[in-house]
Amino acid sequence: MCMNEKPQFVNSIPGRQSAGGAIHGVELENTGIFKGLLSAENIPGGILEGQDLPCVRCYVEGSSDQMVMAGRQDCGTSGYDLQYKGFLVSEWHGPRGRSEFICLDGAPEGVQGGQAKISHSLVYPVEVICGSLPCNPYVDGLEATCAVCTY
C-alpha cells in the first residue's frame, strides 16, 4: 500500500493507542538471504542491508491491465509486455506473516538516507514450499521469481 505524501488526518487521537493496527515503511532485512538475488546498483550508497524501499506504482500509458506473474521472469506468450522482473518478497512467514506478496525488482531502488534499520515492516525472499504446490515443476526451498506485466 502506498501512503500519500500529503496525508490528511480526521478526528485522530494523538499518541499511540494500546490496541489497533500499525503501518510502517518497508525495509530490506537480512541481506545475506538476498545476496546474489538482488543488485544494489540503484541503492544510494550501494548497501542493501536495512534499506528503506520507496513505494512504487506500475503505470504504463495506454496499458489497460497489469498483473504479477509469480514464478516467472517473463510474461510468457500472453500478449503482455514485461515491465520488470525480480523476486517475490513478503514479511517473515511466522505466525504474524503477511498473506500479500510483493514483486520486488531484481535491482530495487532505495530511499536516499533510508538505512536507519528501524526493523518494523521487513521483507524477505519468498521460498517455494512443496506440498500443496507440487514438487514438479516447483523446487522446494528455491526463491520464487516474479514479473510485472502490462497489456
Buried (B, 14 or more C-beta within 10 A) or exposed (E): EEEEEEEEEEEEEEEEEEEEEEEEBBBBBBBEBBEEBBBBEEBBEEEBBBBBBEEBEBEBEEBEEBBBBEBBEEBEEEEBEBBBBBBBBBBEEEEEEBEEBBBBBBBBBBBEEBBEEEEEBBBBBBBBEEEEEEEEEBEEEEBBBBBBBBB
